[in-house]
């Protein structure tokens, strides 16, 4: 069934992408990438459904001991507005593969593709009751799902504050929770890095989806000897960014809401008030809709690591560039926030790459790339205030199941 759903999502990818553009404000090509990712998740988890096995355990003579993987039962999935298709794929897809019945609560700002996904599942033969989509406000539908005694596992992606509420509600029912709560992810650029290869990732990972990405590379840490060059080359790319309505498929679309626009503008005001230098800013065309939630992508440099804009998640198209002296300084600054989701390391020195990757406190590290093309096989999740638990890859299958141990005495 999951394989059939994957094929159908692929067939409808253009429709889903345009739906996302209209609903979320995501440029069509980025929505299309999300649709293809959803199809790939369903393909991966459909193929993995019969690959998760228990073990036999060497034990006392006269016994055979073994473990079984079993579904939790009912799993709750509270999905945000920034990447609905991708997060549905990595959480609901994995949960269904392990035999759970899923209750999906999409964000009130973005529920169209979630509802379309339910229609696809129904058309492809998913049994009634296996997937239940419940649109509504977070404080109503989301809160009811989080505290419901019939839910045996919760998956939540969103803000730290709401994640804490979800975890507290689940704790009253003593059920496990997977939390992915965002980040302040750095890319570390050493002096020996291949800058031609790095530059597209340095910029795109910060402005994709208008910066509304949990793993956005909102901090660029650059070794002092190449700092000016990196800033100048990033600035050149910023000035060429095209901002416009999502359906026109620009580089950067609008923010999700007027409220989010206000949040991002407040951070830019704080930058101005504290004297941060704007290294570059994309133009906002006069032809843009006046009521649109557009914010000009902005590059700030140099910025100190202890500045508010280098510490807090902005969730908009704003990047700060920070200088470091040496490897130890780079690691200290990269680890110097409350978050720990993703990091990138750019260097030609293989030993350094591995040392730094091991020293970074985060859930994923990408060396000489950033995001690895969004590989569905790669476990994803964070540490510190970025949350706990893992989705994507086989780790998600383990998380959406429970382990039972059986010991049989036969002698």
Phi, psi and omega in degrees: 000315179298324177295319177295320177298320178300314181297319181292321176299318178299319180294328183258014187304317181296319179295314180297321180296316179291325176299317180293322179299316181288326186274321189249338186085023180268129178309145189303318183294329177285323174296324178295320176298322178294320179296318178294325177295318177301316178298319181293320176302313181296321177297314182297311183286331173297319178286335183272349188303327180253021180252355180267119187233159173278190181226158165258143188242124174302131188212187182305139176308139181095356180237149163242123181246138181212162176238150177233146172262126181231151178293155174294321186128260176255126177246140178257139184229108178257111192250138182277180185271347190280325179221062186302315183294315182296318185284328171299316181298315186283336182256305180293319179302315180292319181295319178295320180300329180271005173092014179276157166264133189248138169246115185254122176248102178283162177295146180295336179281344188206090182237359186295313182289333175294318178292322177296322178298319178297320178295318178299315180300316180296315181295333182269003173097013176296130184301146177303135180090346179288330178226126182230119181257125184236089176292158178156176179288148180300317183287350177251286183294317181296315180295321179296321179293318183295327184262000186290130184289346179274354180268127186260349178201141179239138172241125182228133171236125182168210185282160178298315184299314181288325176300321177296321178293319179297315181295321179296320179294318180294327181299328179294336176256005180048052177244151182288154181225137168255123183241127170237109196242021174094187185189183174224065196285135180258154162244128183258120183248109178273163186299333182268009183293152172279096186292328178299321179285325186284323191306313180301323180287323181300318183275309186298324181290349177261331185251350177305139182055036181056034178076004183270063184225130182302323182262020180304139177277078184277348176240127175246112180261123188233135177298140190306323185292340178241012185302307184298321180295315181296316180298316181297320182285325174294319180300320178301318179292321179301318184293341181265354181295138178256125180251133180187183178300141186301323184292341177277356177059056178278186173289320184226129178262193179283164170286166187293330188201165176297326179296317179292325176299318178297320179299311182294318179296328178293325176291320178294325176294320177296324177297314179297315183297330181266002174084016178293143181272132173276109180285329178192156178209136177288155178278145169254113184297145180295343181277355179296145179305131184297328181273000181290153183265061184263139174229132181293125174306131190229132177250124182247129180196143354277156180228140177280149182296335182270002179290149181306319182288347175263356184246328188256147178285120184271322181060050177202176185281064182228127176236145175245142179247128188235135180271146171227158184271309185214185184301314181298319179294320179299315181295316181299316181289321179298321181275001190270033172232176179281354185255164177197072183257297187221155172211156174236146179231126180243112180196153174268355183270108184297322179296316179298317182304316182288320178301311183293317179303319180288331184276340182285135180265089180198173185274333179222142174230129179247125181257122180056033170192177174212113178100341180050038179067017179071028185314121183290344182281349191263116180307138186229135178163175187234186174231174182056222184283001174281353174112196181206162186089164182227140170236171187078152179063194180291335180303325178296323180295322177292320181293325181269024174218169177235150186262128176246133178255133178237127177242118185251122175267120183235354177235000000 
